């Protein structure tokens, strides 16, 4: 059974056997499901990676998955307003 150690900062290294079973890639998101005192983990679907190359721009190369994420992040930042200050 794979085992890892929790650091003081709440971090751990995922054992190679788990990475192999879940087919995890660097920077991939992981979903944790909590059921009472048990936690399971699974690879999260990265919708942008699945859609890579789906949106063709006439006369231009398709954006990489990283560029798509960055563009989407900028779009969200522009649409999100900072919270208003509360108090006197």
PDB file of N, CA, C and O in Angstrom, chain B, residues numbered from 101:
ATOM      1  N   UNK B 101       0.842  -1.170   0.000  1.00  0.00           N
ATOM      2  CA  UNK B 101       0.000   0.000   0.000  1.00  0.00           C
ATOM      3  C   UNK B 101       0.891   1.238   0.000  1.00  0.00           C
ATOM      4  O   UNK B 101       1.768   1.355   0.856  1.00  0.00           O
ATOM      5  N   UNK B 102       0.689   2.171  -0.943  1.00  0.00           N
ATOM      6  CA  UNK B 102       1.501   3.396  -0.993  1.00  0.00           C
ATOM      7  C   UNK B 102       1.262   4.259   0.251  1.00  0.00           C
ATOM      8  O   UNK B 102       0.137   4.370   0.739  1.00  0.00           O
ATOM      9  N   UNK B 103       2.333   4.861   0.747  1.00  0.00           N
ATOM     10  CA  UNK B 103       2.267   5.713   1.934  1.00  0.00           C
ATOM     11  C   UNK B 103       3.062   6.985   1.651  1.00  0.00           C
ATOM     12  O   UNK B 103       4.075   6.945   0.954  1.00  0.00           O
ATOM     13  N   UNK B 104       2.601   8.119   2.194  1.00  0.00           N
ATOM     14  CA  UNK B 104       3.370   9.359   2.117  1.00  0.00           C
ATOM     15  C   UNK B 104       3.279  10.060   3.461  1.00  0.00           C
ATOM     16  O   UNK B 104       2.467   9.686   4.307  1.00  0.00           O
ATOM     17  N   UNK B 105       4.106  11.072   3.659  1.00  0.00           N
ATOM     18  CA  UNK B 105       4.174  11.800   4.922  1.00  0.00           C
ATOM     19  C   UNK B 105       3.652  13.210   4.727  1.00  0.00           C
ATOM     20  O   UNK B 105       3.923  13.836   3.702  1.00  0.00           O
ATOM     21  N   UNK B 106       2.908  13.717   5.699  1.00  0.00           N
ATOM     22  CA  UNK B 106       2.377  15.075   5.666  1.00  0.00           C
ATOM     23  C   UNK B 106       3.403  16.023   6.280  1.00  0.00           C
ATOM     24  O   UNK B 106       3.912  15.765   7.371  1.00  0.00           O
ATOM     25  N   UNK B 107       3.708  17.121   5.583  1.00  0.00           N
ATOM     26  CA  UNK B 107       4.651  18.107   6.114  1.00  0.00           C
ATOM     27  C   UNK B 107       3.947  19.053   7.076  1.00  0.00           C
ATOM     28  O   UNK B 107       2.723  19.026   7.204  1.00  0.00           O
ATOM     29  N   UNK B 108       4.727  19.886   7.748  1.00  0.00           N
ATOM     30  CA  UNK B 108       4.169  20.885   8.665  1.00  0.00           C
ATOM     31  C   UNK B 108       3.253  21.856   7.920  1.00  0.00           C
ATOM     32  O   UNK B 108       2.343  22.432   8.517  1.00  0.00           O
ATOM     33  N   UNK B 109       3.488  22.038   6.631  1.00  0.00           N
ATOM     34  CA  UNK B 109       2.692  22.967   5.824  1.00  0.00           C
ATOM     35  C   UNK B 109       1.454  22.303   5.211  1.00  0.00           C
ATOM     36  O   UNK B 109       0.753  22.920   4.409  1.00  0.00           O
ATOM     37  N   UNK B 110       1.189  21.061   5.584  1.00  0.00           N
ATOM     38  CA  UNK B 110       0.009  20.377   5.069  1.00  0.00           C
ATOM     39  C   UNK B 110       0.194  19.835   3.664  1.00  0.00           C
ATOM     40  O   UNK B 110      -0.786  19.619   2.952  1.00  0.00           O
ATOM     41  N   UNK B 111       1.433  19.611   3.255  1.00  0.00           N
ATOM     42  CA  UNK B 111       1.718  19.113   1.917  1.00  0.00           C
ATOM     43  C   UNK B 111       2.197  17.673   1.974  1.00  0.00           C
ATOM     44  O   UNK B 111       2.723  17.223   2.993  1.00  0.00           O
ATOM     45  N   UNK B 112       2.014  16.961   0.884  1.00  0.00           N
ATOM     46  CA  UNK B 112       2.503  15.598   0.773  1.00  0.00           C
ATOM     47  C   UNK B 112       2.883  15.332  -0.675  1.00  0.00           C
ATOM     48  O   UNK B 112       2.465  16.059  -1.576  1.00  0.00           O
ATOM     49  N   UNK B 113       3.661  14.311  -0.892  1.00  0.00           N
ATOM     50  CA  UNK B 113       4.015  13.883  -2.236  1.00  0.00           C
ATOM     51  C   UNK B 113       3.142  12.685  -2.583  1.00  0.00           C
ATOM     52  O   UNK B 113       3.039  11.737  -1.806  1.00  0.00           O
ATOM     53  N   UNK B 114       2.521  12.734  -3.743  1.00  0.00           N
ATOM     54  CA  UNK B 114       1.684  11.615  -4.170  1.00  0.00           C
ATOM     55  C   UNK B 114       2.603  10.496  -4.637  1.00  0.00           C
ATOM     56  O   UNK B 114       3.447  10.716  -5.505  1.00  0.00           O
ATOM     57  N   UNK B 115       2.454   9.302  -4.078  1.00  0.00           N
ATOM     58  CA  UNK B 115       3.317   8.184  -4.472  1.00  0.00           C
ATOM     59  C   UNK B 115       3.204   7.862  -5.967  1.00  0.00           C
ATOM     60  O   UNK B 115       2.141   8.020  -6.569  1.00  0.00           O
ATOM     61  N   UNK B 116       4.315   7.410  -6.552  1.00  0.00           N
ATOM     62  CA  UNK B 116       4.361   7.092  -7.983  1.00  0.00           C
ATOM     63  C   UNK B 116       3.276   6.101  -8.390  1.00  0.00           C
ATOM     64  O   UNK B 116       2.703   6.220  -9.473  1.00  0.00           O
ATOM     65  N   UNK B 117       2.990   5.124  -7.532  1.00  0.00           N
ATOM     66  CA  UNK B 117       1.967   4.122  -7.859  1.00  0.00           C
ATOM     67  C   UNK B 117       0.600   4.775  -8.028  1.00  0.00           C
ATOM     68  O   UNK B 117      -0.173   4.380  -8.901  1.00  0.00           O
ATOM     69  N   UNK B 118       0.294   5.779  -7.191  1.00  0.00           N
ATOM     70  CA  UNK B 118      -0.995   6.483  -7.291  1.00  0.00           C
ATOM     71  C   UNK B 118      -1.022   7.343  -8.551  1.00  0.00           C
ATOM     72  O   UNK B 118      -2.033   7.391  -9.252  1.00  0.00           O
ATOM     73  N   UNK B 119       0.081   8.018  -8.836  1.00  0.00           N
ATOM     74  CA  UNK B 119       0.177   8.833 -10.047  1.00  0.00           C
ATOM     75  C   UNK B 119      -0.061   7.967 -11.281  1.00  0.00           C
ATOM     76  O   UNK B 119      -0.762   8.373 -12.207  1.00  0.00           O
ATOM     77  N   UNK B 120       0.524   6.779 -11.285  1.00  0.00           N
ATOM     78  CA  UNK B 120       0.375   5.873 -12.427  1.00  0.00           C
ATOM     79  C   UNK B 120      -1.068   5.403 -12.582  1.00  0.00           C
ATOM     80  O   UNK B 120      -1.601   5.386 -13.691  1.00  0.00           O
ATOM     81  N   UNK B 121      -1.702   5.020 -11.469  1.00  0.00           N
ATOM     82  CA  UNK B 121      -3.083   4.519 -11.538  1.00  0.00           C
ATOM     83  C   UNK B 121      -4.036   5.606 -12.022  1.00  0.00           C
ATOM     84  O   UNK B 121      -4.914   5.342 -12.844  1.00  0.00           O
ATOM     85  N   UNK B 122      -3.866   6.839 -11.511  1.00  0.00           N
ATOM     86  CA  UNK B 122      -4.754   7.940 -11.894  1.00  0.00           C
ATOM     87  C   UNK B 122      -4.330   8.626 -13.185  1.00  0.00           C
ATOM     88  O   UNK B 122      -5.036   9.497 -13.693  1.00  0.00           O
ATOM     89  N   UNK B 123      -3.161   8.227 -13.719  1.00  0.00           N
ATOM     90  CA  UNK B 123      -2.617   8.826 -14.947  1.00  0.00           C
ATOM     91  C   UNK B 123      -2.523  10.352 -14.811  1.00  0.00           C
ATOM     92  O   UNK B 123      -2.929  11.096 -15.703  1.00  0.00           O
ATOM     93  N   UNK B 124      -1.982  10.790 -13.684  1.00  0.00           N
ATOM     94  CA  UNK B 124      -1.859  12.222 -13.405  1.00  0.00           C
ATOM     95  C   UNK B 124      -0.700  12.832 -14.189  1.00  0.00           C
ATOM     96  O   UNK B 124       0.318  12.183 -14.433  1.00  0.00           O
ATOM     97  N   UNK B 125      -0.879  14.082 -14.573  1.00  0.00           N
ATOM     98  CA  UNK B 125       0.138  14.850 -15.277  1.00  0.00           C
ATOM     99  C   UNK B 125       0.497  16.064 -14.428  1.00  0.00           C
ATOM    100  O   UNK B 125      -0.326  16.503 -13.625  1.00  0.00           O
ATOM    101  N   UNK B 126       1.704  16.625 -14.579  1.00  0.00           N
ATOM    102  CA  UNK B 126       2.062  17.827 -13.830  1.00  0.00           C
ATOM    103  C   UNK B 126       1.032  18.941 -14.050  1.00  0.00           C
ATOM    104  O   UNK B 126       0.548  19.136 -15.165  1.00  0.00           O
ATOM    105  N   UNK B 127       0.711  19.651 -13.004  1.00  0.00           N
ATOM    106  CA  UNK B 127      -0.240  20.765 -12.985  1.00  0.00           C
ATOM    107  C   UNK B 127      -1.695  20.326 -13.121  1.00  0.00           C
ATOM    108  O   UNK B 127      -2.586  21.174 -13.176  1.00  0.00           O
ATOM    109  N   UNK B 128      -1.951  19.037 -13.176  1.00  0.00           N
ATOM    110  CA  UNK B 128      -3.333  18.567 -13.285  1.00  0.00           C
ATOM    111  C   UNK B 128      -4.036  18.707 -11.934  1.00  0.00           C
ATOM    112  O   UNK B 128      -3.432  18.497 -10.883  1.00  0.00           O
ATOM    113  N   UNK B 129      -5.298  19.059 -11.977  1.00  0.00           N
ATOM    114  CA  UNK B 129      -6.083  19.196 -10.753  1.00  0.00           C
ATOM    115  C   UNK B 129      -6.526  17.833 -10.250  1.00  0.00           C
ATOM    116  O   UNK B 129      -6.707  16.894 -11.026  1.00  0.00           O
ATOM    117  N   UNK B 130      -6.697  17.741  -8.935  1.00  0.00           N
ATOM    118  CA  UNK B 130      -7.131  16.506  -8.285  1.00  0.00           C
ATOM    119  C   UNK B 130      -8.388  16.830  -7.474  1.00  0.00           C
ATOM    120  O   UNK B 130      -8.454  17.863  -6.808  1.00  0.00           O
ATOM    121  N   UNK B 131      -9.371  15.952  -7.534  1.00  0.00           N
ATOM    122  CA  UNK B 131     -10.607  16.112  -6.772  1.00  0.00           C
ATOM    123  C   UNK B 131     -10.544  15.193  -5.557  1.00  0.00           C
ATOM    124  O   UNK B 131     -10.221  14.011  -5.682  1.00  0.00           O
ATOM    125  N   UNK B 132     -10.851  15.736  -4.388  1.00  0.00           N
ATOM    126  CA  UNK B 132     -10.918  14.955  -3.165  1.00  0.00           C
ATOM    127  C   UNK B 132     -12.383  14.842  -2.752  1.00  0.00           C
ATOM    128  O   UNK B 132     -13.087  15.849  -2.683  1.00  0.00           O
ATOM    129  N   UNK B 133     -12.840  13.635  -2.480  1.00  0.00           N
ATOM    130  CA  UNK B 133     -14.217  13.411  -2.038  1.00  0.00           C
ATOM    131  C   UNK B 133     -14.176  12.945  -0.583  1.00  0.00           C
ATOM    132  O   UNK B 133     -13.501  11.973  -0.245  1.00  0.00           O
ATOM    133  N   UNK B 134     -14.914  13.664   0.271  1.00  0.00           N
ATOM    134  CA  UNK B 134     -14.931  13.358   1.691  1.00  0.00           C
ATOM    135  C   UNK B 134     -16.238  12.647   2.024  1.00  0.00           C
ATOM    136  O   UNK B 134     -17.323  13.149   1.729  1.00  0.00           O
ATOM    137  N   UNK B 135     -16.120  11.471   2.642  1.00  0.00           N
ATOM    138  CA  UNK B 135     -17.278  10.679   3.047  1.00  0.00           C
ATOM    139  C   UNK B 135     -17.032  10.210   4.484  1.00  0.00           C
ATOM    140  O   UNK B 135     -16.415   9.171   4.719  1.00  0.00           O
ATOM    141  N   UNK B 136     -17.531  11.004   5.436  1.00  0.00           N
ATOM    142  CA  UNK B 136     -17.276  10.692   6.837  1.00  0.00           C
ATOM    143  C   UNK B 136     -15.802  10.853   7.142  1.00  0.00           C
ATOM    144  O   UNK B 136     -15.245  11.937   6.973  1.00  0.00           O
ATOM    145  N   UNK B 137     -15.154   9.763   7.597  1.00  0.00           N
ATOM    146  CA  UNK B 137     -13.724   9.828   7.915  1.00  0.00           C
ATOM    147  C   UNK B 137     -12.863   9.247   6.798  1.00  0.00           C
ATOM    148  O   UNK B 137     -11.683   8.965   7.006  1.00  0.00           O
ATOM    149  N   UNK B 138     -13.448   9.068   5.616  1.00  0.00           N
ATOM    150  CA  UNK B 138     -12.706   8.555   4.455  1.00  0.00           C
ATOM    151  C   UNK B 138     -12.609   9.621   3.377  1.00  0.00           C
ATOM    152  O   UNK B 138     -13.549  10.383   3.151  1.00  0.00           O
ATOM    153  N   UNK B 139     -11.467   9.665   2.720  1.00  0.00           N
ATOM    154  CA  UNK B 139     -11.251  10.601   1.615  1.00  0.00           C
ATOM    155  C   UNK B 139     -10.745   9.813   0.420  1.00  0.00           C
ATOM    156  O   UNK B 139      -9.825   9.005   0.545  1.00  0.00           O
ATOM    157  N   UNK B 140     -11.342  10.047  -0.730  1.00  0.00           N
ATOM    158  CA  UNK B 140     -10.845   9.446  -1.965  1.00  0.00           C
ATOM    159  C   UNK B 140     -10.399  10.572  -2.883  1.00  0.00           C
ATOM    160  O   UNK B 140     -10.863  11.707  -2.768  1.00  0.00           O
ATOM    161  N   UNK B 141      -9.505  10.246  -3.783  1.00  0.00           N
ATOM    162  CA  UNK B 141      -9.031  11.260  -4.727  1.00  0.00           C
ATOM    163  C   UNK B 141      -9.110  10.701  -6.132  1.00  0.00           C
ATOM    164  O   UNK B 141      -8.986   9.495  -6.347  1.00  0.00           O
ATOM    165  N   UNK B 142      -9.319  11.605  -7.093  1.00  0.00           N
ATOM    166  CA  UNK B 142      -9.354  11.209  -8.492  1.00  0.00           C
ATOM    167  C   UNK B 142      -8.894  12.383  -9.338  1.00  0.00           C
ATOM    168  O   UNK B 142      -8.925  13.532  -8.899  1.00  0.00           O
ATOM    169  N   UNK B 143      -8.474  12.085 -10.536  1.00  0.00           N
ATOM    170  CA  UNK B 143      -8.039  13.133 -11.452  1.00  0.00           C
ATOM    171  C   UNK B 143      -9.258  13.939 -11.882  1.00  0.00           C
ATOM    172  O   UNK B 143     -10.287  13.374 -12.252  1.00  0.00           O
ATOM    173  N   UNK B 144      -9.135  15.262 -11.831  1.00  0.00           N
ATOM    174  CA  UNK B 144     -10.211  16.134 -12.285  1.00  0.00           C
ATOM    175  C   UNK B 144     -10.137  16.247 -13.801  1.00  0.00           C
ATOM    176  O   UNK B 144      -9.054  16.242 -14.385  1.00  0.00           O
ATOM    177  N   UNK B 145     -11.290  16.347 -14.422  1.00  0.00           N
ATOM    178  CA  UNK B 145     -11.305  16.569 -15.865  1.00  0.00           C
ATOM    179  C   UNK B 145     -10.912  18.005 -16.126  1.00  0.00           C
ATOM    180  O   UNK B 145     -11.479  18.928 -15.542  1.00  0.00           O
ATOM    181  N   UNK B 146      -9.969  18.188 -16.976  1.00  0.00           N
ATOM    182  CA  UNK B 146      -9.537  19.525 -17.354  1.00  0.00           C
ATOM    183  C   UNK B 146     -10.210  19.857 -18.671  1.00  0.00           C
ATOM    184  O   UNK B 146      -9.726  19.479 -19.738  1.00  0.00           O
ATOM    185  N   UNK B 147     -11.317  20.558 -18.595  1.00  0.00           N
ATOM    186  CA  UNK B 147     -12.114  20.836 -19.779  1.00  0.00           C
ATOM    187  C   UNK B 147     -11.341  21.571 -20.867  1.00  0.00           C
ATOM    188  O   UNK B 147     -11.542  21.314 -22.054  1.00  0.00           O
ATOM    189  N   UNK B 148     -10.456  22.486 -20.467  1.00  0.00           N
ATOM    190  CA  UNK B 148      -9.704  23.216 -21.485  1.00  0.00           C
ATOM    191  C   UNK B 148      -8.757  22.293 -22.240  1.00  0.00           C
ATOM    192  O   UNK B 148      -8.604  22.426 -23.454  1.00  0.00           O
ATOM    193  N   UNK B 149      -8.118  21.356 -21.536  1.00  0.00           N
ATOM    194  CA  UNK B 149      -7.234  20.428 -22.232  1.00  0.00           C
ATOM    195  C   UNK B 149      -8.027  19.543 -23.189  1.00  0.00           C
ATOM    196  O   UNK B 149      -7.550  19.227 -24.279  1.00  0.00           O
ATOM    197  N   UNK B 150      -9.233  19.140 -22.790  1.00  0.00           N
ATOM    198  CA  UNK B 150     -10.054  18.307 -23.674  1.00  0.00           C
ATOM    199  C   UNK B 150     -10.477  19.072 -24.921  1.00  0.00           C
ATOM    200  O   UNK B 150     -10.655  18.479 -25.986  1.00  0.00           O
ATOM    201  N   UNK B 151     -10.638  20.393 -24.792  1.00  0.00           N
ATOM    202  CA  UNK B 151     -11.112  21.200 -25.913  1.00  0.00           C
ATOM    203  C   UNK B 151      -9.985  21.763 -26.768  1.00  0.00           C
ATOM    204  O   UNK B 151     -10.240  22.491 -27.727  1.00  0.00           O
ATOM    205  N   UNK B 152      -8.733  21.429 -26.427  1.00  0.00           N
ATOM    206  CA  UNK B 152      -7.602  21.992 -27.155  1.00  0.00           C
ATOM    207  C   UNK B 152      -7.788  21.831 -28.662  1.00  0.00           C
ATOM    208  O   UNK B 152      -8.050  20.737 -29.161  1.00  0.00           O
ATOM    209  N   UNK B 153      -7.647  22.926 -29.356  1.00  0.00           N
ATOM    210  CA  UNK B 153      -7.748  22.905 -30.810  1.00  0.00           C
ATOM    211  C   UNK B 153      -9.176  22.957 -31.333  1.00  0.00           C
ATOM    212  O   UNK B 153      -9.380  22.983 -32.547  1.00  0.00           O
ATOM    213  N   UNK B 154     -10.160  22.973 -30.457  1.00  0.00           N
ATOM    214  CA  UNK B 154     -11.554  22.976 -30.910  1.00  0.00           C
ATOM    215  C   UNK B 154     -11.956  24.311 -31.505  1.00  0.00           C
ATOM    216  O   UNK B 154     -12.781  24.367 -32.416  1.00  0.00           O
ATOM    217  N   UNK B 155     -11.384  25.367 -31.001  1.00  0.00           N
ATOM    218  CA  UNK B 155     -11.782  26.700 -31.448  1.00  0.00           C
ATOM    219  C   UNK B 155     -10.749  27.239 -32.428  1.00  0.00           C
ATOM    220  O   UNK B 155      -9.716  27.775 -32.028  1.00  0.00           O
ATOM    221  N   UNK B 156     -11.032  27.095 -33.671  1.00  0.00           N
ATOM    222  CA  UNK B 156     -10.116  27.573 -34.701  1.00  0.00           C
ATOM    223  C   UNK B 156     -10.359  29.054 -34.950  1.00  0.00           C
ATOM    224  O   UNK B 156     -11.501  29.508 -35.023  1.00  0.00           O
ATOM    225  N   UNK B 157      -9.281  29.790 -35.075  1.00  0.00           N
ATOM    226  CA  UNK B 157      -9.367  31.200 -35.422  1.00  0.00           C
ATOM    227  C   UNK B 157      -8.864  31.309 -36.858  1.00  0.00           C
ATOM    228  O   UNK B 157      -7.715  30.964 -37.130  1.00  0.00           O
ATOM    229  N   UNK B 158      -9.691  31.777 -37.771  1.00  0.00           N
ATOM    230  CA  UNK B 158      -9.294  31.823 -39.179  1.00  0.00           C
ATOM    231  C   UNK B 158      -7.936  32.498 -39.371  1.00  0.00           C
ATOM    232  O   UNK B 158      -7.717  33.622 -38.919  1.00  0.00           O
ATOM    233  N   UNK B 159      -7.040  31.800 -40.040  1.00  0.00           N
ATOM    234  CA  UNK B 159      -5.728  32.346 -40.352  1.00  0.00           C
ATOM    235  C   UNK B 159      -4.741  32.326 -39.203  1.00  0.00           C
ATOM    236  O   UNK B 159      -3.636  32.850 -39.343  1.00  0.00           O
ATOM    237  N   UNK B 160      -5.103  31.736 -38.067  1.00  0.00           N
ATOM    238  CA  UNK B 160      -4.195  31.717 -36.918  1.00  0.00           C
ATOM    239  C   UNK B 160      -4.068  30.292 -36.395  1.00  0.00           C
ATOM    240  O   UNK B 160      -4.967  29.465 -36.555  1.00  0.00           O
ATOM    241  N   UNK B 161      -2.926  30.030 -35.766  1.00  0.00           N
ATOM    242  CA  UNK B 161      -2.695  28.729 -35.142  1.00  0.00           C
ATOM    243  C   UNK B 161      -3.608  28.593 -33.920  1.00  0.00           C
ATOM    244  O   UNK B 161      -3.916  29.595 -33.274  1.00  0.00           O
ATOM    245  N   UNK B 162      -4.048  27.371 -33.590  1.00  0.00           N
ATOM    246  CA  UNK B 162      -4.847  27.197 -32.374  1.00  0.00           C
ATOM    247  C   UNK B 162      -4.026  27.539 -31.135  1.00  0.00           C
ATOM    248  O   UNK B 162      -2.810  27.346 -31.121  1.00  0.00           O
ATOM    249  N   UNK B 163      -4.684  28.044 -30.102  1.00  0.00           N
ATOM    250  CA  UNK B 163      -4.018  28.361 -28.850  1.00  0.00           C
ATOM    251  C   UNK B 163      -3.648  27.077 -28.120  1.00  0.00           C
ATOM    252  O   UNK B 163      -4.357  26.075 -28.206  1.00  0.00           O
ATOM    253  N   UNK B 164      -2.536  27.118 -27.405  1.00  0.00           N
ATOM    254  CA  UNK B 164      -2.174  25.980 -26.566  1.00  0.00           C
ATOM    255  C   UNK B 164      -3.128  25.953 -25.367  1.00  0.00           C
ATOM    256  O   UNK B 164      -3.803  26.943 -25.083  1.00  0.00           O
ATOM    257  N   UNK B 165      -3.179  24.829 -24.675  1.00  0.00           N
ATOM    258  CA  UNK B 165      -4.042  24.718 -23.495  1.00  0.00           C
ATOM    259  C   UNK B 165      -3.647  25.770 -22.456  1.00  0.00           C
ATOM    260  O   UNK B 165      -4.512  26.364 -21.812  1.00  0.00           O
ATOM    261  N   UNK B 166      -2.335  25.999 -22.292  1.00  0.00           N
ATOM    262  CA  UNK B 166      -1.871  26.999 -21.329  1.00  0.00           C
ATOM    263  C   UNK B 166      -2.352  28.392 -21.729  1.00  0.00           C
ATOM    264  O   UNK B 166      -2.821  29.151 -20.882  1.00  0.00           O
ATOM    265  N   UNK B 167      -2.239  28.728 -23.002  1.00  0.00           N
ATOM    266  CA  UNK B 167      -2.692  30.037 -23.480  1.00  0.00           C
ATOM    267  C   UNK B 167      -4.202  30.181 -23.318  1.00  0.00           C
ATOM    268  O   UNK B 167      -4.689  31.264 -22.994  1.00  0.00           O
ATOM    269  N   UNK B 168      -4.948  29.096 -23.540  1.00  0.00           N
ATOM    270  CA  UNK B 168      -6.396  29.141 -23.348  1.00  0.00           C
ATOM    271  C   UNK B 168      -6.727  29.419 -21.883  1.00  0.00           C
ATOM    272  O   UNK B 168      -7.603  30.231 -21.586  1.00  0.00           O
ATOM    273  N   UNK B 169      -6.019  28.737 -20.955  1.00  0.00           N
ATOM    274  CA  UNK B 169      -6.259  28.957 -19.517  1.00  0.00           C
ATOM    275  C   UNK B 169      -5.950  30.398 -19.138  1.00  0.00           C
ATOM    276  O   UNK B 169      -6.710  31.026 -18.401  1.00  0.00           O
ATOM    277  N   UNK B 170      -4.829  30.926 -19.645  1.00  0.00           N
ATOM    278  CA  UNK B 170      -4.440  32.308 -19.329  1.00  0.00           C
ATOM    279  C   UNK B 170      -5.471  33.293 -19.863  1.00  0.00           C
ATOM    280  O   UNK B 170      -5.858  34.229 -19.164  1.00  0.00           O
ATOM    281  N   UNK B 171      -5.911  33.086 -21.084  1.00  0.00           N
ATOM    282  CA  UNK B 171      -6.912  33.972 -21.689  1.00  0.00           C
ATOM    283  C   UNK B 171      -8.220  33.909 -20.891  1.00  0.00           C
ATOM    284  O   UNK B 171      -8.838  34.940 -20.625  1.00  0.00           O
ATOM    285  N   UNK B 172      -8.636  32.708 -20.516  1.00  0.00           N
ATOM    286  CA  UNK B 172      -9.863  32.551 -19.748  1.00  0.00           C
ATOM    287  C   UNK B 172      -9.719  33.212 -18.379  1.00  0.00           C
ATOM    288  O   UNK B 172     -10.659  33.845 -17.899  1.00  0.00           O
ATOM    289  N   UNK B 173      -8.544  33.071 -17.742  1.00  0.00           N
ATOM    290  CA  UNK B 173      -8.297  33.711 -16.447  1.00  0.00           C
ATOM    291  C   UNK B 173      -8.382  35.221 -16.544  1.00  0.00           C
ATOM    292  O   UNK B 173      -8.964  35.867 -15.674  1.00  0.00           O
ATOM    293  N   UNK B 174      -7.803  35.793 -17.599  1.00  0.00           N
ATOM    294  CA  UNK B 174      -7.896  37.249 -17.805  1.00  0.00           C
ATOM    295  C   UNK B 174      -9.341  37.671 -18.010  1.00  0.00           C
ATOM    296  O   UNK B 174      -9.776  38.698 -17.489  1.00  0.00           O
ATOM    297  N   UNK B 175     -10.084  36.872 -18.772  1.00  0.00           N
ATOM    298  CA  UNK B 175     -11.494  37.168 -19.029  1.00  0.00           C
ATOM    299  C   UNK B 175     -12.277  37.190 -17.708  1.00  0.00           C
ATOM    300  O   UNK B 175     -13.078  38.095 -17.474  1.00  0.00           O
ATOM    301  N   UNK B 176     -12.043  36.195 -16.854  1.00  0.00           N
ATOM    302  CA  UNK B 176     -12.738  36.157 -15.563  1.00  0.00           C
ATOM    303  C   UNK B 176     -12.343  37.344 -14.695  1.00  0.00           C
ATOM    304  O   UNK B 176     -13.193  37.943 -14.037  1.00  0.00           O
ATOM    305  N   UNK B 177     -11.058  37.686 -14.692  1.00  0.00           N
ATOM    306  CA  UNK B 177     -10.584  38.805 -13.875  1.00  0.00           C
ATOM    307  C   UNK B 177     -11.239  40.106 -14.315  1.00  0.00           C
ATOM    308  O   UNK B 177     -11.570  40.946 -13.478  1.00  0.00           O
ATOM    309  N   UNK B 178     -11.428  40.280 -15.605  1.00  0.00           N
ATOM    310  CA  UNK B 178     -12.063  41.496 -16.116  1.00  0.00           C
ATOM    311  C   UNK B 178     -13.537  41.563 -15.742  1.00  0.00           C
ATOM    312  O   UNK B 178     -14.086  42.644 -15.530  1.00  0.00           O
ATOM    313  N   UNK B 179     -14.169  40.402 -15.664  1.00  0.00           N
ATOM    314  CA  UNK B 179     -15.606  40.361 -15.369  1.00  0.00           C
ATOM    315  C   UNK B 179     -15.919  40.344 -13.883  1.00  0.00           C
ATOM    316  O   UNK B 179     -17.062  40.577 -13.489  1.00  0.00           O
ATOM    317  N   UNK B 180     -14.922  40.073 -13.057  1.00  0.00           N
ATOM    318  CA  UNK B 180     -15.133  39.970 -11.617  1.00  0.00           C
ATOM    319  C   UNK B 180     -14.828  41.305 -10.968  1.00  0.00           C
ATOM    320  O   UNK B 180     -13.774  41.897 -11.201  1.00  0.00           O
ATOM    321  N   UNK B 181     -15.756  41.772 -10.155  1.00  0.00           N
ATOM    322  CA  UNK B 181     -15.535  43.027  -9.450  1.00  0.00           C
ATOM    323  C   UNK B 181     -15.049  42.719  -8.040  1.00  0.00           C
ATOM    324  O   UNK B 181     -15.525  41.774  -7.412  1.00  0.00           O
ATOM    325  N   UNK B 182     -14.110  43.508  -7.544  1.00  0.00           N
ATOM    326  CA  UNK B 182     -13.614  43.267  -6.189  1.00  0.00           C
ATOM    327  C   UNK B 182     -14.727  43.527  -5.179  1.00  0.00           C
ATOM    328  O   UNK B 182     -15.611  44.342  -5.442  1.00  0.00           O
ATOM    329  N   UNK B 183     -14.705  42.851  -4.029  1.00  0.00           N
ATOM    330  CA  UNK B 183     -15.738  43.083  -3.019  1.00  0.00           C
ATOM    331  C   UNK B 183     -15.671  44.504  -2.483  1.00  0.00           C
ATOM    332  O   UNK B 183     -14.596  45.092  -2.366  1.00  0.00           O
ATOM    333  N   UNK B 184     -16.844  45.044  -2.159  1.00  0.00           N
ATOM    334  CA  UNK B 184     -16.910  46.398  -1.619  1.00  0.00           C
ATOM    335  C   UNK B 184     -16.515  46.374  -0.151  1.00  0.00           C
ATOM    336  O   UNK B 184     -16.825  45.432   0.579  1.00  0.00           O
ATOM    337  N   UNK B 185     -15.824  47.429   0.265  1.00  0.00           N
ATOM    338  CA  UNK B 185     -15.398  47.552   1.661  1.00  0.00           C
ATOM    339  C   UNK B 185     -16.643  47.758   2.535  1.00  0.00           C
ATOM    340  O   UNK B 185     -17.567  48.486   2.174  1.00  0.00           O
ATOM    341  N   UNK B 186     -16.634  47.102   3.678  1.00  0.00           N
ATOM    342  CA  UNK B 186     -17.747  47.229   4.619  1.00  0.00           C
ATOM    343  C   UNK B 186     -17.239  47.930   5.857  1.00  0.00           C
ATOM    344  O   UNK B 186     -16.142  47.642   6.336  1.00  0.00           O
ATOM    345  N   UNK B 187     -18.011  48.827   6.363  1.00  0.00           N
ATOM    346  CA  UNK B 187     -17.604  49.518   7.590  1.00  0.00           C
ATOM    347  C   UNK B 187     -17.568  51.013   7.403  1.00  0.00           C
ATOM    348  O   UNK B 187     -17.912  51.528   6.338  1.00  0.00           O
ATOM    349  N   UNK B 188     -17.147  51.712   8.445  1.00  0.00           N
ATOM    350  CA  UNK B 188     -17.134  53.203   8.384  1.00  0.00           C
ATOM    351  C   UNK B 188     -16.083  53.771   7.506  1.00  0.00           C
ATOM    352  O   UNK B 188     -15.978  54.991   7.378  1.00  0.00           O
TER     353      UNK B 188
END
